[in-house]
Amino acid sequence: MRKIPLGLTLAVAIGMGLLAALGTWQLHRLAWKQDLLARIAASQRSGPRPIEAVLAAARRGEDVGFMRVAATCGPAVATSAPAYRYAVRDGAVAWRLMGVCPLTGAAYGAIALDRGLVDRFAGQMAPRAAPFAAPAAVVGVLRAPGGHWPVDPAPAHQADGSLVVHAVDGATLKTLAGPGAAPYYLAVESETPPLPGVRPAALPQDIPNNHLVYALTWFGLAGVLLWTFIAYVWRRMGEA
């Protein structure tokens, strides 16, 4: 009788371990996503909380992502060289107007704003500088900044002076709101006074939750790998 191939057995064991680890990771992601969706739903059902109290909790290390808040903005002036963030909406290029809300009496001096989609730039490959009135007050959802991938272009000023960003990370928040910026940005639901030509879009159009399917896929592949290995060894032993 031929021996069971040790090299192949080791390779299969490693492969099954990796597939099982990926499946387990997706189950952890499933629990995280379910908690996130529950927090978003609860936040949307409740009224906005004062941003001063929420940012104080953030300063203490609490996760306040997707919490609904209201903020009164300090004095600011309109600018002819605003900042825009690249986005995709309904399958087309879109541009989100970024801004800043100066804060008084909060744990941070200011917070960056995502004020919404600029109608006039829908489908255009590049935005243009234009004056936008600063908000006096905003209601929105706190969003944590993401990472900056190596393929993401760095923030860049166009010839007209407007700033274009492709990713909102910690460095971008400081660029927009200064060195004392809050470690979150505020995705605006509404602002006072309303800003014509800008459509607030605080939450993504769709937040997928396919982690259970992914987990079952990884576990299924592990099962197929094990079954194939057993069938191979069984046939090998039968031919011996």
C-alpha positions as CSV (number, residue, x, y, z in Angstrom):
1,M,0.0,0.0,0.0
2,R,1.3,3.4,-1.0
3,K,1.8,5.9,1.8
4,I,-0.5,8.9,2.0
5,P,1.5,11.8,0.2
6,L,2.8,14.0,3.1
7,G,3.5,17.0,0.9
8,L,0.0,17.0,-0.6
9,T,-1.5,16.4,2.9
10,L,0.4,19.4,4.3
11,A,-0.7,21.6,1.3
12,V,-4.4,20.6,1.8
13,A,-4.2,21.2,5.5
14,I,-2.8,24.7,4.9
15,G,-5.4,25.5,2.3
16,M,-8.2,24.3,4.5
17,G,-6.9,26.4,7.4
18,L,-6.8,29.5,5.2
19,L,-10.3,28.9,3.8
20,A,-11.7,28.2,7.3
21,A,-9.9,31.4,8.6
22,L,-11.5,33.4,5.8
23,G,-14.9,32.0,6.6
24,T,-14.5,32.8,10.3
25,W,-13.4,36.3,9.5
26,Q,-16.5,36.8,7.4
27,L,-18.7,35.7,10.3
28,H,-17.0,38.3,12.5
29,R,-17.6,40.8,9.7
30,L,-21.3,39.7,9.7
31,A,-21.6,40.5,13.4
32,W,-19.9,43.9,12.9
33,K,-22.2,44.8,9.9
34,Q,-25.3,43.8,11.8
35,D,-24.3,46.0,14.7
36,L,-23.5,48.8,12.3
37,L,-26.8,48.6,10.5
38,A,-28.7,48.5,13.9
39,R,-26.8,51.6,15.0
40,I,-27.6,53.4,11.8
41,A,-31.3,52.5,12.1
42,A,-31.4,53.6,15.8
43,S,-29.7,56.8,15.0
44,Q,-32.2,57.6,12.2
45,R,-35.1,57.0,14.5
46,S,-33.8,59.2,17.2
47,G,-33.3,63.0,17.2
48,P,-29.9,64.5,16.6
49,R,-27.6,64.9,19.6
50,P,-25.6,68.0,20.3
51,I,-22.2,67.6,18.6
52,E,-20.4,69.0,21.6
53,A,-21.4,66.0,23.8
54,V,-20.8,63.5,21.0
55,L,-17.3,64.8,20.3
56,A,-16.5,64.7,24.0
57,A,-17.3,61.0,23.9
58,A,-15.1,60.6,20.9
59,R,-12.3,62.3,22.8
60,R,-12.7,59.7,25.5
61,G,-12.2,57.0,22.9
62,E,-15.8,56.0,22.2
63,D,-16.8,55.0,18.7
64,V,-19.4,57.6,17.6
65,G,-19.4,56.7,13.9
66,F,-22.8,57.0,12.2
67,M,-24.2,59.0,15.2
68,R,-26.7,61.7,14.2
69,V,-25.8,65.1,15.5
70,A,-26.6,68.8,15.2
71,A,-24.0,71.5,15.2
72,T,-24.1,75.3,15.2
73,C,-21.3,76.6,13.0
74,G,-19.2,79.7,13.9
75,P,-18.6,82.6,11.6
76,A,-17.3,81.7,8.2
77,V,-17.3,83.4,4.8
78,A,-18.1,82.1,1.3
79,T,-15.2,81.1,-0.8
80,S,-14.8,81.0,-4.6
81,A,-12.3,78.1,-4.3
82,P,-14.2,75.3,-2.5
83,A,-13.2,71.7,-2.1
84,Y,-14.8,68.8,-3.9
85,R,-14.7,65.1,-3.3
86,Y,-14.9,62.6,-6.2
87,A,-17.9,60.3,-6.1
88,V,-20.0,57.9,-8.2
89,R,-23.8,58.3,-8.1
90,D,-26.2,56.1,-10.0
91,G,-23.3,54.8,-12.1
92,A,-22.1,58.3,-13.2
93,V,-19.3,60.6,-12.0
94,A,-20.5,63.0,-9.3
95,W,-18.9,65.6,-7.1
96,R,-19.6,66.2,-3.4
97,L,-19.1,69.6,-1.9
98,M,-16.8,69.6,1.1
99,G,-16.6,72.3,3.7
100,V,-15.9,73.1,7.3
101,C,-18.0,74.0,10.4
102,P,-16.1,76.0,13.0
103,L,-17.2,74.9,16.5
104,T,-17.3,76.7,19.8
105,G,-17.2,74.9,23.1
106,A,-16.5,71.5,21.6
107,A,-13.6,69.1,22.1
108,Y,-12.3,70.1,18.7
109,G,-12.1,73.5,17.0
110,A,-13.8,72.5,13.7
111,I,-15.3,69.6,11.8
112,A,-15.1,68.9,8.1
113,L,-18.4,68.7,6.2
114,D,-19.6,66.6,3.3
115,R,-22.4,68.9,2.2
116,G,-23.8,66.7,-0.6
117,L,-23.9,66.3,-4.3
118,V,-23.5,69.4,-6.5
119,D,-26.1,69.2,-9.2
120,R,-24.4,71.3,-11.8
121,F,-21.3,69.0,-11.9
122,A,-23.2,65.7,-12.3
123,G,-21.5,63.6,-15.0
124,Q,-18.6,66.0,-15.4
125,M,-15.1,64.8,-15.2
126,A,-13.9,67.9,-13.2
127,P,-15.7,70.4,-11.1
128,R,-15.2,74.2,-11.3
129,A,-14.7,76.9,-8.6
130,A,-17.9,78.6,-7.5
131,P,-19.1,80.5,-4.5
132,F,-21.1,78.6,-1.9
133,A,-22.5,80.2,1.2
134,A,-21.3,78.8,4.5
135,P,-23.9,77.1,6.8
136,A,-25.1,78.5,10.0
137,A,-26.2,75.2,11.4
138,V,-26.1,71.6,10.2
139,V,-27.7,68.2,11.0
140,G,-26.0,65.1,9.8
141,V,-24.3,61.8,10.5
142,L,-20.8,61.5,11.8
143,R,-18.5,59.4,9.5
144,A,-15.1,58.0,10.3
145,P,-12.4,58.8,7.8
146,G,-11.1,56.0,5.7
147,G,-7.6,55.0,4.7
148,H,-5.6,56.4,1.9
149,W,-4.9,53.7,-0.7
150,P,-1.6,54.0,-2.7
151,V,-3.7,54.2,-5.9
152,D,-5.8,57.2,-4.6
153,P,-4.6,60.5,-6.0
154,A,-3.4,63.0,-3.4
155,P,-5.5,66.1,-2.8
156,A,-4.8,68.6,-5.6
157,H,-5.6,72.2,-6.4
158,Q,-6.9,72.9,-9.9
159,A,-6.0,75.9,-12.0
160,D,-9.0,77.8,-10.7
161,G,-7.9,77.2,-7.1
162,S,-10.5,74.6,-6.1
163,L,-9.3,71.6,-4.2
164,V,-10.2,68.1,-5.4
165,V,-9.9,65.1,-3.1
166,H,-10.5,61.4,-3.8
167,A,-10.4,60.0,-0.3
168,V,-11.3,61.3,3.1
169,D,-8.5,60.3,5.5
170,G,-7.1,61.9,8.5
171,A,-4.8,64.1,6.5
172,T,-7.6,65.3,4.3
173,L,-9.7,66.3,7.4
174,K,-6.8,68.5,8.6
175,T,-6.4,70.0,5.2
176,L,-10.1,70.9,5.2
177,A,-10.7,71.9,8.8
178,G,-7.2,72.7,10.2
179,P,-4.9,71.0,12.6
180,G,-7.6,71.0,15.4
181,A,-10.1,69.1,13.3
182,A,-12.3,66.5,14.8
183,P,-11.3,62.9,13.8
184,Y,-14.7,62.5,12.1
185,Y,-16.4,64.3,9.3
186,L,-20.1,65.3,9.2
187,A,-22.1,64.0,6.3
188,V,-24.9,66.6,6.1
189,E,-28.6,65.7,6.1
190,S,-29.8,69.3,6.2
191,E,-28.3,72.7,6.8
192,T,-29.5,76.2,7.7
193,P,-30.0,78.1,5.5
194,P,-30.6,75.5,2.7
195,L,-27.9,75.5,0.0
196,P,-29.5,75.6,-3.5
197,G,-28.1,73.2,-6.1
198,V,-26.6,70.8,-3.5
199,R,-28.4,67.6,-2.6
200,P,-27.4,66.3,0.9
201,A,-26.7,62.5,0.8
202,A,-25.6,61.6,4.3
203,L,-25.8,57.8,4.0
204,P,-24.7,55.5,1.1
205,Q,-27.5,54.4,-1.3
206,D,-27.0,50.8,-0.3
207,I,-25.0,49.2,2.6
208,P,-24.6,45.6,1.5
209,N,-24.5,42.8,4.0
210,N,-23.4,39.7,2.1
211,H,-20.9,38.4,4.7
212,L,-23.0,35.2,5.5
213,V,-22.9,34.3,1.8
214,Y,-19.1,34.9,1.7
215,A,-18.6,32.8,4.9
216,L,-20.6,29.9,3.5
217,T,-18.6,30.2,0.2
218,W,-15.3,29.9,2.0
219,F,-16.5,27.0,4.2
220,G,-17.9,25.3,1.2
221,L,-14.6,25.6,-0.7
222,A,-12.9,24.1,2.3
223,G,-15.4,21.2,2.2
224,V,-14.8,20.6,-1.5
225,L,-11.0,20.7,-1.0
226,L,-11.3,18.1,1.8
227,W,-13.6,15.9,-0.2
228,T,-11.4,16.0,-3.2
229,F,-8.4,15.1,-1.1
230,I,-10.2,12.2,0.5
231,A,-11.3,10.9,-2.9
232,Y,-7.8,11.1,-4.3
233,V,-6.3,9.3,-1.3
234,W,-9.0,6.6,-1.4
235,R,-8.4,5.9,-5.1
236,R,-4.6,5.9,-4.5
237,M,-4.9,3.4,-1.7
238,G,-7.3,1.3,-3.8
239,E,-4.8,1.1,-6.6
240,A,-2.0,0.1,-4.3
